[in-house]
Amino acid sequence: MSNFSDLKSSHQAGRLDKAGYIRAMYARHEVLFDHAQHLAATNLAEIRITPGEVTATFKEPPVTMVCPAADTRIAPIEAFNFGDYEHADIQLVRRLVGLLDGAQVRFLDIGANAGFYSLALSHWFPGLAGAAFEPIPATYGHLRRNFALNGVGKIVPHNLGLSDQPGELVFYTYPSQSGSSSMTRNVDAADVQEVRCPVTTLDVFCAQHRLGADFIKCDVEGAELFVFKGGTGLLRRDRPAIFTEMLRKWCAKYQYHPNDIIAHLAGLGYGCHVVRHDRLTPCPTVTDDTKETNFIFLHRERHASVAAALA
């Protein structure tokens, strides 16, 4: 099917008469009504088209995000396709941050992508402050745009990656699924791009910016162990609660196992948990039978009451 510009050019050049042009254009417009009908069954309140930009607003939390043209897996598109986006996870994080005295929480969003978690938590806890890290320049641009759309000012975005050593590393990114960007090729996609990005460690960054942490969300497509190793000093000092992805197949790309993260954090006083049947359940090891991919680490001393409240 021709795009709008081609149809208009064909009509102006006399290759397509007025009636044919109207029918052809309506065939393109008709999808708008299909979208409107489908929207009611999702957690999206609206999709807005403005010159050069498409945005979508969630019902709950009521945050607005840009929808990049190529990205098939961005949060609003996922919500449209599947009804919602990471509903159980974000609601659990909301409960957790509330138990941590949400208004005062210092938050680090590591692997922020387009910023859904930062946007949601900033809405629910307006006093929450901290930093969001996204190394891929194009995705970082969407992150900044989303923060501007939602008036997020207390979480500062940084065009940086985090690892166990400062420097510059090659990242593999995919315009069709920006959330899969990583320092290894995790996805077999034709649109892969190599981008050199600056990285630092959590300890170095927080020392430079005099920043602390009460809650960390970390989702860096398999490189989580390196982030935590580079933040050992911060974790030992501040003992923040941690919500992190540990996906065995992504960890394997970096030649380690999720149990290596569990062991590292256990040495700092942390216990690993998963959520089953809306309750926090200890997960001392990840096995082939472990179905969960998102995990919560709570410090055994600092978070004893939080663990009890969620159990």
C-alpha positions, 0 to 999 in steps of 0.5 A: 500500500502506498504511503500518504505522500505517494498517494498525494503525488499520484493525485496531483500528477493526475495518475489517480482521480479524486474519487480514487484518491479519497478511497485510497486515503480512507483505506489508510485512515481506517486503521485509526478506528480499529485502534480506537476500538482496541484501545478500550481493552488496554491500559492505554488512555490515548494515542496522540498524533502530532506533527512528527511524533506519536505519543501514548498515555497510560491509564495507570500510571497516567504517564505519557511516552513517545512511540519511536517509529521503528521500535516494535517493543517500546512500552506503549506498543507492548501495552497496546499489543498485550493489554499492559506493560509489566503490570505485576512488576511495576505494581510490586516495585510501587509497593516496595518503594512505598515501604521504603518511605517512597517520598524520600527514596534515592532511586537509580534506574540502571538500563532506563531505556525510555524511562517507564519505571522512572516515569511511573515512580515519579508519578506515584512518589513526587519526592523521589529523586536520583539518576537514570542511566541509558548508554544508547544515544538514540534511546537516551533522546527518547528518555529525555523527551519522556522526562520532559513530557511528564515534568520529571525533574528530580531524576536526572538522565545520564547518557552513560552505561555502567560496568565494573570498569570505566572506559568506552565499550561497544554496544549492540543496539536495535532500532526495532527493539531498543530494550535489547541493547547490550554489550553482546549480540543478544538478538539475531536482528537484521537492524543491529547497529554497533555504537561506542558508548562511555561507561563508568562504575556505580561507585565512581559515578556516585562519588563524583556526584555525591549520590546515594541510593535506597532503591536500584532497578537494574535491567541491562540485558545480561551485564547485571553482575558487572554493574553490581561489582562496580557498585560494591562500595555503594551497596556496602555503604547504603544497602539499597533494595534492588530490583533486577533482571537475571535472565540465564540466557543473557547471563550466559552471553557474558559467561556467568550464571545468575547464581554468581550475582546471588553469591556476590550480593550475599557477601554484602548481606543480601538475600534473593527473593522472587514473587510468587502468588503475590508474596515475597519468597526466598530464592537462594539459588536459580535452577533450571526450574526457576521460572522467574526472571525478575528478582528482589534483593533485600538487605537482611538487616536494613530491610527485615521489616520490608521483607516481613511486610511482603512475605 
